[in-house]
Amino acid sequence: MPIKILAGLFLVLVVLLPLTIYFWKKVPILLPGMLILLVGISSNMIVTCTNGYKMSVVVFGDTSDSDVTDSTHSAVGGDTRFIFLADHIHVASPIMNRGYTNIMSVGDILIYMGSCIIFMYCILLLICHRFQNLFPKITEMMKES
C-alpha cells in the first residue's frame, strides 16, 4: 500500500474523525462544515484507492491523455471505477492564466465548501466573541452550547 494512501487514512481516521466528534460535542455550529469536509476527503480517497492509487481524470475536448497522466493522475479507461467521483469538472480561471483550465472532482468541491463553511463560522464566532454587546442573541446561543 503506497505511503500516500496510508497518510490519507491517517488523516481521516486519526485526525478528522476525532475532530468531527469533538466539534459535535463542544462546538456544534462547526459540525456541518466538518461533515462536508469529511465526505469530500472520503470520496477522493475512494476513487483513488479503487483505481490503482491514482486519481482518474475524464478527458474531453482539446485535452489529450498525456496531458493529465502523471504520477498521481491517470486518464479514465474501460476498467475505471467510480467515474462519477473522478476529476471531470473543468473550471476555467477568468482572472489569472487565461486559457488555463483546472479539472476538479466532486470531492474537491466538497472539500472547498466544507473549508469555507468552517472558516466563515470561525470568523463569525470570533467577531461575536469580540463584540459581545453588539450581538447578544448569538452570544447567548454560544454560551448554551
NUZA-877789 format. One record per residue (C-alpha): x, y, z; chain; residue number from 1; residue in three letters. Coordinates in pm, 1 decimal. Layout:
N
(drenpa (X; Y; Z); A; NUM; Ala)
...
//
This chain:
145
(drenpa (0.0; 0.0; 0.0); A; 1; Met)
(drenpa (158.7; 332.5; -102.0); A; 2; Pro)
(drenpa (253.4; 584.0; 163.8); A; 3; Ile)
(drenpa (4.6; 842.5; 25.9); A; 4; Lys)
(drenpa (-289.2; 612.7; 97.4); A; 5; Ile)
(drenpa (-161.7; 541.9; 448.7); A; 6; Leu)
(drenpa (-123.3; 915.1; 506.4); A; 7; Ala)
(drenpa (-478.3; 972.3; 379.1); A; 8; Gly)
(drenpa (-620.1; 703.2; 605.2); A; 9; Leu)
(drenpa (-425.8; 850.3; 897.6); A; 10; Phe)
(drenpa (-567.7; 1194.1; 816.3); A; 11; Leu)
(drenpa (-926.4; 1069.3; 806.4); A; 12; Val)
(drenpa (-925.4; 815.5; 1090.9); A; 13; Leu)
(drenpa (-684.7; 969.8; 1339.6); A; 14; Val)
(drenpa (-727.5; 1343.9; 1277.4); A; 15; Val)
(drenpa (-1054.6; 1435.6; 1105.0); A; 16; Leu)
(drenpa (-1290.0; 1181.8; 1260.7); A; 17; Leu)
(drenpa (-1192.2; 1266.8; 1622.0); A; 18; Pro)
(drenpa (-1206.6; 1638.7; 1535.5); A; 19; Leu)
(drenpa (-1557.3; 1592.6; 1397.2); A; 20; Thr)
(drenpa (-1666.3; 1411.8; 1713.7); A; 21; Ile)
(drenpa (-1507.0; 1685.5; 1927.6); A; 22; Tyr)
(drenpa (-1682.9; 1961.2; 1732.6); A; 23; Phe)
(drenpa (-2009.2; 1768.4; 1753.7); A; 24; Trp)
(drenpa (-1989.0; 1781.4; 2133.5); A; 25; Lys)
(drenpa (-1817.1; 2114.8; 2200.7); A; 26; Lys)
(drenpa (-1890.5; 2348.3; 1906.2); A; 27; Val)
(drenpa (-2190.6; 2204.6; 1720.4); A; 28; Pro)
(drenpa (-2212.4; 2503.6; 1486.2); A; 29; Ile)
(drenpa (-1895.5; 2376.6; 1309.1); A; 30; Leu)
(drenpa (-2035.7; 2025.4; 1256.9); A; 31; Leu)
(drenpa (-2189.6; 2082.5; 907.6); A; 32; Pro)
(drenpa (-1859.1; 2211.3; 770.0); A; 33; Gly)
(drenpa (-1665.3; 1924.1; 924.6); A; 34; Met)
(drenpa (-1906.8; 1665.2; 784.4); A; 35; Leu)
(drenpa (-1890.4; 1814.4; 433.0); A; 36; Ile)
(drenpa (-1509.5; 1822.2; 454.4); A; 37; Leu)
(drenpa (-1500.9; 1459.6; 573.3); A; 38; Leu)
(drenpa (-1731.7; 1344.1; 289.9); A; 39; Val)
(drenpa (-1517.0; 1526.3; 31.1); A; 40; Gly)
(drenpa (-1192.3; 1373.6; 153.4); A; 41; Ile)
(drenpa (-1352.0; 1029.4; 174.9); A; 42; Ser)
(drenpa (-1490.1; 1047.9; -180.9); A; 43; Ser)
(drenpa (-1148.2; 1143.0; -316.9); A; 44; Asn)
(drenpa (-991.0; 855.3; -124.2); A; 45; Met)
(drenpa (-1249.6; 607.7; -257.6); A; 46; Ile)
(drenpa (-1181.5; 690.1; -622.1); A; 47; Val)
(drenpa (-806.1; 699.7; -563.7); A; 48; Thr)
(drenpa (-787.9; 367.3; -378.0); A; 49; Cys)
(drenpa (-1005.6; 177.4; -625.9); A; 50; Thr)
(drenpa (-821.4; 296.0; -937.1); A; 51; Asn)
(drenpa (-460.7; 197.9; -877.9); A; 52; Gly)
(drenpa (-386.1; 470.6; -619.4); A; 53; Tyr)
(drenpa (-419.1; 742.7; -883.9); A; 54; Lys)
(drenpa (-694.5; 999.2; -929.0); A; 55; Met)
(drenpa (-879.8; 929.4; -1252.2); A; 56; Ser)
(drenpa (-939.7; 1220.7; -1488.3); A; 57; Val)
(drenpa (-1212.6; 1234.4; -1753.8); A; 58; Val)
(drenpa (-1051.4; 1364.7; -2072.8); A; 59; Val)
(drenpa (-1254.8; 1550.5; -2334.0); A; 60; Phe)
(drenpa (-1219.3; 1847.0; -2563.7); A; 61; Gly)
(drenpa (-870.8; 1952.5; -2669.7); A; 62; Asp)
(drenpa (-704.8; 1773.2; -2375.2); A; 63; Thr)
(drenpa (-514.4; 1452.7; -2450.8); A; 64; Ser)
(drenpa (-439.3; 1155.7; -2226.2); A; 65; Asp)
(drenpa (-73.4; 1254.9; -2197.7); A; 66; Ser)
(drenpa (-172.1; 1598.8; -2060.7); A; 67; Asp)
(drenpa (-336.1; 1451.3; -1749.6); A; 68; Val)
(drenpa (-125.7; 1140.0; -1687.8); A; 69; Thr)
(drenpa (145.4; 1177.5; -1424.4); A; 70; Asp)
(drenpa (249.2; 1008.1; -1100.4); A; 71; Ser)
(drenpa (-77.8; 1092.4; -923.1); A; 72; Thr)
(drenpa (-333.2; 1110.6; -1207.4); A; 73; His)
(drenpa (-444.8; 875.5; -1483.3); A; 74; Ser)
(drenpa (-690.9; 905.5; -1770.3); A; 75; Ala)
(drenpa (-1025.0; 727.7; -1739.5); A; 76; Val)
(drenpa (-1026.6; 392.0; -1917.3); A; 77; Gly)
(drenpa (-1258.0; 96.3; -1954.7); A; 78; Gly)
(drenpa (-1171.0; -52.0; -1615.4); A; 79; Asp)
(drenpa (-1203.5; 271.7; -1416.9); A; 80; Thr)
(drenpa (-1435.4; 251.5; -1117.7); A; 81; Arg)
(drenpa (-1636.7; 536.2; -963.0); A; 82; Phe)
(drenpa (-1613.9; 763.3; -1267.8); A; 83; Ile)
(drenpa (-1871.8; 999.5; -1117.5); A; 84; Phe)
(drenpa (-1623.5; 1075.8; -835.4); A; 85; Leu)
(drenpa (-1326.6; 1126.5; -1069.7); A; 86; Ala)
(drenpa (-1192.0; 1461.2; -1188.4); A; 87; Asp)
(drenpa (-1442.3; 1560.2; -1455.1); A; 88; His)
(drenpa (-1546.9; 1920.6; -1380.2); A; 89; Ile)
(drenpa (-1347.2; 2161.1; -1596.0); A; 90; His)
(drenpa (-1315.8; 2506.8; -1441.5); A; 91; Val)
(drenpa (-1159.6; 2790.4; -1638.7); A; 92; Ala)
(drenpa (-991.1; 3070.0; -1447.7); A; 93; Ser)
(drenpa (-1140.6; 3401.0; -1563.9); A; 94; Pro)
(drenpa (-883.9; 3621.6; -1391.0); A; 95; Ile)
(drenpa (-543.3; 3457.7; -1394.5); A; 96; Met)
(drenpa (-379.5; 3250.0; -1666.3); A; 97; Asn)
(drenpa (-629.5; 3294.4; -1944.2); A; 98; Arg)
(drenpa (-675.7; 2966.6; -2124.5); A; 99; Gly)
(drenpa (-579.4; 2764.5; -1816.3); A; 100; Tyr)
(drenpa (-835.0; 2501.7; -1716.1); A; 101; Thr)
(drenpa (-841.3; 2328.1; -1381.2); A; 102; Asn)
(drenpa (-1006.1; 1986.0; -1357.8); A; 103; Ile)
(drenpa (-1185.9; 1918.5; -1029.8); A; 104; Met)
(drenpa (-1382.7; 1633.3; -876.5); A; 105; Ser)
(drenpa (-1697.7; 1634.0; -666.2); A; 106; Val)
(drenpa (-1477.8; 1562.7; -363.0); A; 107; Gly)
(drenpa (-1264.9; 1870.7; -433.8); A; 108; Asp)
(drenpa (-1574.5; 2089.9; -442.6); A; 109; Ile)
(drenpa (-1699.5; 1939.4; -115.6); A; 110; Leu)
(drenpa (-1358.1; 1998.9; 44.1); A; 111; Ile)
(drenpa (-1363.7; 2364.2; -63.3); A; 112; Tyr)
(drenpa (-1723.2; 2407.0; 58.1); A; 113; Met)
(drenpa (-1652.3; 2247.1; 396.5); A; 114; Gly)
(drenpa (-1337.7; 2454.1; 445.4); A; 115; Ser)
(drenpa (-1523.5; 2775.5; 359.3); A; 116; Cys)
(drenpa (-1809.5; 2693.5; 596.7); A; 117; Ile)
(drenpa (-1567.2; 2622.8; 881.6); A; 118; Ile)
(drenpa (-1372.5; 2942.5; 807.6); A; 119; Phe)
(drenpa (-1690.5; 3153.3; 794.7); A; 120; Met)
(drenpa (-1820.9; 3007.7; 1122.4); A; 121; Tyr)
(drenpa (-1485.0; 3066.6; 1293.2); A; 122; Cys)
(drenpa (-1480.4; 3428.6; 1178.6); A; 123; Ile)
(drenpa (-1841.0; 3470.0; 1297.3); A; 124; Leu)
(drenpa (-1755.2; 3319.1; 1635.7); A; 125; Leu)
(drenpa (-1450.2; 3546.0; 1672.6); A; 126; Leu)
(drenpa (-1648.9; 3858.4; 1581.4); A; 127; Ile)
(drenpa (-1931.5; 3766.7; 1818.6); A; 128; Cys)
(drenpa (-1686.1; 3693.8; 2098.3); A; 129; His)
(drenpa (-1505.7; 4024.4; 2045.3); A; 130; Arg)
(drenpa (-1820.7; 4234.6; 2020.4); A; 131; Phe)
(drenpa (-2047.2; 4053.8; 2265.5); A; 132; Gln)
(drenpa (-2265.1; 4354.8; 2339.2); A; 133; Asn)
(drenpa (-2341.6; 4409.1; 1968.0); A; 134; Leu)
(drenpa (-2460.7; 4050.0; 1909.2); A; 135; Phe)
(drenpa (-2641.2; 3945.2; 2228.8); A; 136; Pro)
(drenpa (-2859.5; 3674.6; 2070.5); A; 137; Lys)
(drenpa (-2564.1; 3495.4; 1903.9); A; 138; Ile)
(drenpa (-2361.8; 3534.2; 2225.0); A; 139; Thr)
(drenpa (-2639.4; 3362.3; 2422.2); A; 140; Glu)
(drenpa (-2650.9; 3077.7; 2166.4); A; 141; Met)
(drenpa (-2273.7; 3034.3; 2201.6); A; 142; Met)
(drenpa (-2298.7; 3018.1; 2582.5); A; 143; Lys)
(drenpa (-2568.9; 2749.7; 2564.9); A; 144; Glu)
(drenpa (-2354.3; 2509.5; 2358.4); A; 145; Ser)
//
